[in-house]
Amino acid sequence: MRRILVINILPLALFVASLLYLDNFRQGLIQAETSALFREATIIAGALGESVVEGVEGAAGGIDREEAVTLMRRLTLGTTSRARLFDVDGNLIADSRELRSAGGDVQAEELPPPGYLSRVWDTVVRLAMAPLPRLRELPRYQERAQQRARDYTEVLQALEGREASALRDAGRDGDILSVAVPVQRFKRVQGALMLSSSLAGAYDQLREVRSSILILFSFSLSLTITLSVYLAMTIAQPMRKLAEAADRVRQGAGRWEAIPDLTGHGDEVGELSGALIDMTKALHARMDATERFAADVAHEIKNPLSSMRSAIEVADRVQDPEQRQRMMKLALEDARRLDRLVTDISNASRLDAEMRRSETGAVDVADLLATLVEVQGQAQAGDAPRIVLEAAGPLLVPGLETPLGQVFRNLLENALSFSPPGGTVAIRAGRDGAMVEVAVEDEGPGLPPDKLEAVFERFYSERPEGEAFGTHSGLGLSIARQIVEAHKGRIWAENIGPDRDRPRGARFVVRLPAAGKDAR
């Protein structure tokens, strides 16, 4: 929430600060005021030069002071400018702020208008402007009791015949702009006229602009904070709920800890909620599968262990060497069964992880089956069932060659074990639309109709008569289904023939998505 507020407010604050600075606008106001003062000063100086200069000779006595005061009072009447006239020696002759009266000279100075609210708002604006830097530091305005031309650099330049201006800082009274022009008669400098004006009026305009900006900023800031808090609440609070629920799942506080369902939000938070819900369900399903697998493993291992222990205990008690040898042989078979069971369990447990770590590619099922049949045929005995392969390749599927080879090897070995000597095991592979279908058929007794799905369960074993107990762990078909489903495929079993009670054999069918151009 803090980050959202900072990110949303900072650009607005920087933008408003740049607007409040308004230095170009301020300089424009000062230039306009300077030009106006120069025009006014030129007019007054021209009038003084034509009216109050007694002659063109004599620097000290060239200006009639009484007439200059009277004329300056008339010319500056109704203006806010202060006019001061200096003679060529730098002495102050007249000051428009001094009004003649019976009691003597009186200083006239305008006072700020009353108003508590305006003063408060001015204070707010001044405080808001305090952090902003000034373009340059101004010299301090100082007014001596006996003013001389040397107190003002612009007056000295005017006495030299040049127009000049100066901007000074008068402290609490604000900035004061002064311009000075020479008072001439027949192009001879007889004095200097200095006009001064407070920039309060110009700065009032600037302050009004800044006040409007501050009002707009206050509204925008309130709106930004409100929207930021709302945005933070719609993002941060749901995220916190999801994080807390995920943490409870991690700590195992509840076996089925529910993740808040925020999918109705219709945004990324809703998508995250849905993903976490699905992930939690998948996690719980995997945990349940692991628990069931562990229980099944414990049950399957317990049987040969119990048999082995009983055989060893009996062998330890009996005295007949032949019976003892039979018990030891039984214990050895149980040990081999345990070894085979542990090996198959280990392979099954790491199969999923291996498939997730490996990168998939295009596997030619026809070529894979041909290789498998060739290898199996070389290992077959003379009376073993014959293997017939019908595969119109190439048949490409996306997947992993080694796990898929294990699927077809398990199905082939299973079919060979059920087929009678001299029988036939048929493998047929081809395309069926966007799928590649492989069927492995045997000529055995078939499967019980109610066990067509159970044969894929872990540790389920439906073996032919005469096969030694414990030769198979019952994990082959379970592993085959796990691999096929990991490849987005499907595997099932069915009996061959119309007679439900007396089938001609069993058929195992594998369907996998085709890859590339085969997916047609």
ChimeraX attribute file (.defattr): number of C-alpha atoms within 10 A of each C-alpha:
attribute: neighborCount
match mode: 1-to-1
recipient: residues
	/A:1	15
	/A:2	10
	/A:3	10
	/A:4	15
	/A:5	17
	/A:6	14
	/A:7	12
	/A:8	16
	/A:9	18
	/A:10	11
	/A:11	11
	/A:12	16
	/A:13	14
	/A:14	11
	/A:15	12
	/A:16	16
	/A:17	19
	/A:18	12
	/A:19	15
	/A:20	21
	/A:21	17
	/A:22	14
	/A:23	14
	/A:24	9
	/A:25	12
	/A:26	15
	/A:27	12
	/A:28	13
	/A:29	18
	/A:30	17
	/A:31	12
	/A:32	13
	/A:33	19
	/A:34	20
	/A:35	13
	/A:36	12
	/A:37	22
	/A:38	21
	/A:39	12
	/A:40	18
	/A:41	25
	/A:42	20
	/A:43	13
	/A:44	21
	/A:45	23
	/A:46	17
	/A:47	18
	/A:48	26
	/A:49	25
	/A:50	14
	/A:51	15
	/A:52	19
	/A:53	22
	/A:54	15
	/A:55	15
	/A:56	16
	/A:57	12
	/A:58	11
	/A:59	15
	/A:60	13
	/A:61	16
	/A:62	20
	/A:63	26
	/A:64	15
	/A:65	17
	/A:66	12
	/A:67	15
	/A:68	21
	/A:69	23
	/A:70	15
	/A:71	18
	/A:72	22
	/A:73	19
	/A:74	11
	/A:75	17
	/A:76	18
	/A:77	11
	/A:78	8
	/A:79	9
	/A:80	13
	/A:81	20
	/A:82	17
	/A:83	24
	/A:84	21
	/A:85	30
	/A:86	26
	/A:87	25
	/A:88	24
	/A:89	16
	/A:90	19
	/A:91	17
	/A:92	19
	/A:93	20
	/A:94	21
	/A:95	20
	/A:96	23
	/A:97	17
	/A:98	16
	/A:99	14
	/A:100	14
	/A:101	8
	/A:102	6
	/A:103	6
	/A:104	8
	/A:105	11
	/A:106	12
	/A:107	10
	/A:108	10
	/A:109	9
	/A:110	6
	/A:111	6
	/A:112	8
	/A:113	8
	/A:114	8
	/A:115	8
	/A:116	9
	/A:117	9
	/A:118	11
	/A:119	13
	/A:120	11
	/A:121	12
	/A:122	15
	/A:123	12
	/A:124	14
	/A:125	17
	/A:126	12
	/A:127	11
	/A:128	15
	/A:129	16
	/A:130	10
	/A:131	9
	/A:132	12
	/A:133	9
	/A:134	11
	/A:135	9
	/A:136	6
	/A:137	9
	/A:138	13
	/A:139	12
	/A:140	13
	/A:141	16
	/A:142	12
	/A:143	11
	/A:144	8
	/A:145	6
	/A:146	8
	/A:147	16
	/A:148	18
	/A:149	22
	/A:150	13
	/A:151	15
	/A:152	18
	/A:153	13
	/A:154	23
	/A:155	31
	/A:156	24
	/A:157	19
	/A:158	25
	/A:159	25
	/A:160	15
	/A:161	20
	/A:162	14
	/A:163	21
	/A:164	18
	/A:165	21
	/A:166	17
	/A:167	20
	/A:168	17
	/A:169	16
	/A:170	17
	/A:171	10
	/A:172	6
	/A:173	11
	/A:174	13
	/A:175	20
	/A:176	18
	/A:177	20
	/A:178	25
	/A:179	25
	/A:180	32
	/A:181	30
	/A:182	32
	/A:183	31
	/A:184	21
	/A:185	21
	/A:186	10
	/A:187	11
	/A:188	14
	/A:189	21
	/A:190	29
	/A:191	34
	/A:192	33
	/A:193	30
	/A:194	30
	/A:195	25
	/A:196	22
	/A:197	20
	/A:198	20
	/A:199	18
	/A:200	14
	/A:201	13
	/A:202	16
	/A:203	16
	/A:204	12
	/A:205	14
	/A:206	19
	/A:207	18
	/A:208	14
	/A:209	15
	/A:210	22
	/A:211	19
	/A:212	13
	/A:213	16
	/A:214	20
	/A:215	12
	/A:216	13
	/A:217	19
	/A:218	12
	/A:219	12
	/A:220	14
	/A:221	17
	/A:222	13
	/A:223	12
	/A:224	17
	/A:225	17
	/A:226	13
	/A:227	15
	/A:228	21
	/A:229	17
	/A:230	13
	/A:231	15
	/A:232	18
	/A:233	14
	/A:234	13
	/A:235	15
	/A:236	16
	/A:237	13
	/A:238	18
	/A:239	18
	/A:240	12
	/A:241	14
	/A:242	22
	/A:243	14
	/A:244	14
	/A:245	19
	/A:246	19
	/A:247	13
	/A:248	16
	/A:249	17
	/A:250	11
	/A:251	10
	/A:252	11
	/A:253	11
	/A:254	11
	/A:255	10
	/A:256	11
	/A:257	16
	/A:258	16
	/A:259	22
	/A:260	17
	/A:261	16
	/A:262	19
	/A:263	16
	/A:264	11
	/A:265	12
	/A:266	9
	/A:267	12
	/A:268	12
	/A:269	19
	/A:270	18
	/A:271	16
	/A:272	16
	/A:273	23
	/A:274	18
	/A:275	13
	/A:276	20
	/A:277	20
	/A:278	13
	/A:279	13
	/A:280	18
	/A:281	15
	/A:282	12
	/A:283	12
	/A:284	15
	/A:285	12
	/A:286	12
	/A:287	12
	/A:288	12
	/A:289	12
	/A:290	13
	/A:291	12
	/A:292	13
	/A:293	16
	/A:294	13
	/A:295	12
	/A:296	14
	/A:297	16
	/A:298	11
	/A:299	12
	/A:300	17
	/A:301	17
	/A:302	13
	/A:303	13
	/A:304	21
	/A:305	16
	/A:306	13
	/A:307	17
	/A:308	22
	/A:309	14
	/A:310	15
	/A:311	20
	/A:312	18
	/A:313	13
	/A:314	15
	/A:315	20
	/A:316	12
	/A:317	9
	/A:318	12
	/A:319	10
	/A:320	10
	/A:321	10
	/A:322	11
	/A:323	13
	/A:324	18
	/A:325	12
	/A:326	14
	/A:327	22
	/A:328	19
	/A:329	15
	/A:330	18
	/A:331	22
	/A:332	15
	/A:333	19
	/A:334	23
	/A:335	16
	/A:336	15
	/A:337	20
	/A:338	21
	/A:339	13
	/A:340	16
	/A:341	23
	/A:342	16
	/A:343	13
	/A:344	17
	/A:345	20
	/A:346	11
	/A:347	14
	/A:348	18
	/A:349	14
	/A:350	10
	/A:351	15
	/A:352	14
	/A:353	10
	/A:354	12
	/A:355	17
	/A:356	10
	/A:357	8
	/A:358	10
	/A:359	9
	/A:360	14
	/A:361	13
	/A:362	15
	/A:363	21
	/A:364	18
	/A:365	27
	/A:366	21
	/A:367	16
	/A:368	16
	/A:369	23
	/A:370	15
	/A:371	13
	/A:372	16
	/A:373	19
	/A:374	11
	/A:375	11
	/A:376	14
	/A:377	14
	/A:378	8
	/A:379	10
	/A:380	13
	/A:381	9
	/A:382	9
	/A:383	10
	/A:384	17
	/A:385	22
	/A:386	16
	/A:387	20
	/A:388	14
	/A:389	15
	/A:390	15
	/A:391	18
	/A:392	13
	/A:393	13
	/A:394	14
	/A:395	24
	/A:396	24
	/A:397	23
	/A:398	17
	/A:399	25
	/A:400	17
	/A:401	16
	/A:402	11
	/A:403	19
	/A:404	19
	/A:405	18
	/A:406	16
	/A:407	20
	/A:408	23
	/A:409	18
	/A:410	17
	/A:411	23
	/A:412	23
	/A:413	14
	/A:414	18
	/A:415	25
	/A:416	23
	/A:417	17
	/A:418	22
	/A:419	24
	/A:420	18
	/A:421	15
	/A:422	11
	/A:423	17
	/A:424	19
	/A:425	24
	/A:426	18
	/A:427	24
	/A:428	17
	/A:429	22
	/A:430	19
	/A:431	22
	/A:432	15
	/A:433	12
	/A:434	16
	/A:435	21
	/A:436	22
	/A:437	22
	/A:438	22
	/A:439	20
	/A:440	22
	/A:441	28
	/A:442	28
	/A:443	22
	/A:444	23
	/A:445	17
	/A:446	25
	/A:447	21
	/A:448	17
	/A:449	12
	/A:450	8
	/A:451	13
	/A:452	16
	/A:453	11
	/A:454	15
	/A:455	21
	/A:456	22
	/A:457	15
	/A:458	19
	/A:459	21
	/A:460	17
	/A:461	19
	/A:462	13
	/A:463	16
	/A:464	14
	/A:465	8
	/A:466	6
	/A:467	11
	/A:468	10
	/A:469	13
	/A:470	17
	/A:471	14
	/A:472	19
	/A:473	20
	/A:474	21
	/A:475	21
	/A:476	25
	/A:477	23
	/A:478	18
	/A:479	24
	/A:480	24
	/A:481	19
	/A:482	19
	/A:483	24
	/A:484	19
	/A:485	13
	/A:486	14
	/A:487	20
	/A:488	12
	/A:489	17
	/A:490	17
	/A:491	20
	/A:492	16
	/A:493	21
	/A:494	19
	/A:495	24
	/A:496	20
	/A:497	13
	/A:498	9
	/A:499	9
	/A:500	13
	/A:501	12
	/A:502	14
	/A:503	19
	/A:504	18
	/A:505	20
	/A:506	23
	/A:507	23
	/A:508	21
	/A:509	18
	/A:510	22
	/A:511	23
	/A:512	24
	/A:513	22
	/A:514	25
	/A:515	20
	/A:516	12
	/A:517	9
	/A:518	17
	/A:519	16
	/A:520	11
